[in-house]
């Protein structure tokens, strides 16, 4: 019985993701996170520590992205511009049960430990004071 309901439940989940993503894109297009009266909260980690977390700049990067400003999105959070296509690919593969990439790359995209390592490394590197890493800080 579960095998027959799997495609329907996948379609329902993907429809939900698409609806939430569309609503989020509309909100980000309509409201500027840099404005004084922004409805978006600041990063609590940055407020508490003065350091940038791996997610710092994502809201401003997505705002720039939905406005077509890829350079500004990159300057806010470069990891996001790699993660968005990867996330879209993972969702597409999950929904269609088709694989587009070689097995080794596909395994990495679906490996949560790999993503945690990437996020932690990005979070550390973007806070280093040397010019070689300064481009990773939101700016």
N, C-alpha and C positions, 0 to 999 in steps of 0.2 A: 504493500500500500504506500509506503514512504517513497518508493522509487517513482510512482506516478505523480506524487505531489511535489517532488523536488523541483521540476521546472517551474511550476506555478509559484512556489515559495521563493525561488530565485528571482523570478520576474517581479514579484511583489517587493522584495528587498531592493532590487535595482531601481524600481519605480520610486520607492521611498527615498533612496539616495539621490536620484535625479531631482525629485521635488525639493528636497532639503537643499541640494546644491544650487538649484535655480533660485530659490528664495534667498539663500545666502548671497548669491551673486547680485541679486536685485538690491538687497540691503547695502552691500558694499559699494554698489554703483551709486546709490542714492545718498549715502551718508559718508562724510569724510572723517576717517579716524584721527586726522591731525587737527581738526577744528577744536576750538576751545569748548564747545558744547557737545563734544562727541559722546555718543551713547556707548562706545566701546570702552571697556575698562583698561587701565594700564596693566603692564606685566607686574604681578605681585613679587615675583622672584627678583626682578630688576629693582623694584622699589626697596625691597628688604636688603639686598646684597650689593647693589650697584653693578652687578655682573649681568651679562646677557645670557639668557637661557637659549636652548636650540630653537625655541619658538618665537623669541623676540623679533619683532618686525613682520610677523606673518600677516597680521591684519592689514598693515599698511602695504605690504607686498601684494596681497590679494586685491586691495583697493586699486593699486596701480595696474595690476594685471587685468582686471575687468574694464579698466579705462584704456587698455591697449598700450600702456607705458611699461614695456618689458625691461628697459634699462633701470627704471626706478624700482620695479619689483625685484630685480637682481640685487640692487644696492641695499634693499631692506632685509632680504633673506634669500641668499643664493641657493641654499639647500632646497627650498620650496620649489624652485623651477625644475629641479631634478625629481623631486618627490611627486609632484602632481601628475606628470605623464606615467610614472611608475604605478601610482595608485590607480589611475584610470585603466591601465593595462591589466593590473591584477583584478579589478572589478569586472572588466570585460571578459577576461579568461574565466573567472568564477561564474559569471552569468551564462556564458556560451559553452563552457567546458571545452574550449579550443585553446591550443597553445601556439603562440606566434614566435616565441623565442627559443633559442637552444636550451636544453635541459639545465645546464649549469647556471645560466643567467636566471632562468625561471625559478630554480630552487632558491637563489639569493633573494629574489623579489618576494618570495613567500616565507622567508626565514625571519621570524621576529627577533631572534638574537642578533642577526646581522644589522637590522634596523636600529636596535638599541645601541649597538657599538657605534654605528654611524652617527646617531644623534648625540651620544656622549662625546665622541671625538670632535664633532662640529661645535658643541657647546664649550669645550675646553679651548679649541683652537681660536674661536672667534673672540676670546677674551685675552689672548696673549698680546703683550704690548708692542710687538715688533711689526714693522711695516709689512712684512710678508704675509701677515695674518689679518691686518687691519681691514682689508676689503670684506671680510666676513661679518664684521660688526654692522648693525643697522645704521644706515646713514643716508 
